[in-house]
């Protein structure tokens, strides 16, 4: 596992430790999570992701998670940046 993968795993672990507490005040919102702490809450994944890029840069490791009691979908950076398209 490379350094970025390790950083993502560490951020996810830290996030999961505080998920329930964050949900009490921000349920249904999207959290921008970096350096093991919430950095902001947003009404959409896109807004949180754009804030993360603006604050930390495109090469930074950060999480955007929905504060919900349902399984979270995996989101690809290439999908978010519009570099990947579905051809039918």
C-alpha atoms as one frame of an Amber mdcrd trajectory, in Angstrom:
protein
   0.000   0.000   0.000   1.418   3.411  -0.962   1.381   6.565   1.194  -1.845
   7.977  -0.292  -3.683   4.707   0.200  -2.483   4.565   3.802  -3.628   8.161
   4.337  -7.083   7.365   2.949  -7.410   4.330   5.216  -6.363   6.431   8.232
  -8.860   9.201   7.371 -11.670   6.665   6.910 -10.875   5.025  10.242 -10.845
   8.408  12.024 -14.099   9.380  10.328 -15.849   6.153  11.323 -14.863   6.825
  14.952 -16.819  10.119  14.965 -19.568   9.353  12.423 -22.324   8.874  15.015
 -21.474  12.097  16.855 -21.450  14.098  13.597 -24.773  12.591  12.529 -26.496
  13.961  15.641 -26.063  17.569  14.453 -25.482  17.155  10.725 -27.508  14.111
   9.636 -28.248  14.159   5.916 -25.407  16.566   5.146 -22.055  15.832   3.536
 -18.927  16.285   5.613 -15.512  17.300   4.313 -13.054  15.359   6.484  -9.288
  15.976   6.533  -6.515  15.410   9.066  -8.879  13.391  11.241 -11.419  16.181
  11.694 -14.510  17.632  10.072 -13.587  20.675   7.986 -17.091  21.641   6.862
 -20.633  20.470   6.218 -22.422  20.809   2.880 -25.790  20.090   1.304 -24.297
  18.125  -1.630 -21.388  15.843  -2.372 -20.311  18.138  -5.203 -20.161  21.214
  -2.938 -18.115  19.369  -0.317 -15.770  17.937  -2.939 -15.233  21.325  -4.600
 -14.508  22.870  -1.202 -11.930  20.139  -0.542 -10.177  20.783  -3.848 -10.254
  24.537  -3.208  -8.900  24.238   0.331  -6.407  21.408  -0.038  -5.633  21.069
  -3.751  -6.289  18.310  -6.273  -3.539  16.016  -4.967  -4.599  16.114  -1.303
  -6.129  13.204   0.535  -9.498  14.041   2.067 -12.878  12.382   2.458 -16.349
  13.499   1.518 -18.956  11.378   3.258 -22.711  11.614   3.598 -23.822  11.514
   7.196 -26.504   8.866   6.759 -27.418   5.434   8.087 -27.192   3.759   4.702
 -24.265   2.230   2.821 -22.115   4.834   1.117 -21.393   4.467  -2.600 -17.818
   4.534  -3.781 -17.074   7.666  -5.768 -14.186   7.786  -8.177 -12.001  10.863
  -8.519 -11.903  10.315 -12.281 -15.709  10.276 -12.335 -15.927  13.498 -10.308
 -13.440  15.258 -12.572 -15.358  14.202 -15.675 -12.469  12.113 -16.990 -14.497
   8.903 -17.107 -17.695   8.487 -19.081 -20.144   5.635 -19.459 -20.648   4.581
 -23.073 -23.817   2.612 -23.827
